[in-house]
Amino acid sequence: IGTFLNPNLLDNYGFSPSQGMPQGAITAFTGLFLHGSTLHLLGNLIFLAAVGAAVELATGSWRFLAVFLVSGLCG
């Protein structure tokens, strides 16, 4: 939704494969939460709702958060 209000958010804080590595730690982190379109965001939210609760129950909240952040940074 933030990209609708300010389209420059993706340019300033998102990850762009054409630029190679992220510009810094903040860009690597904020790129996890920015989405290119509403459909992309909805798809991620549906998958997280369908699978995330079961994974969190199996692993615990802190481990789930750690895996979420590490896999997002690696992705």
Order of alpha helices (4+ residues) and beta strands (2+ residues): alpha-alpha-alpha-alpha-alpha-alpha
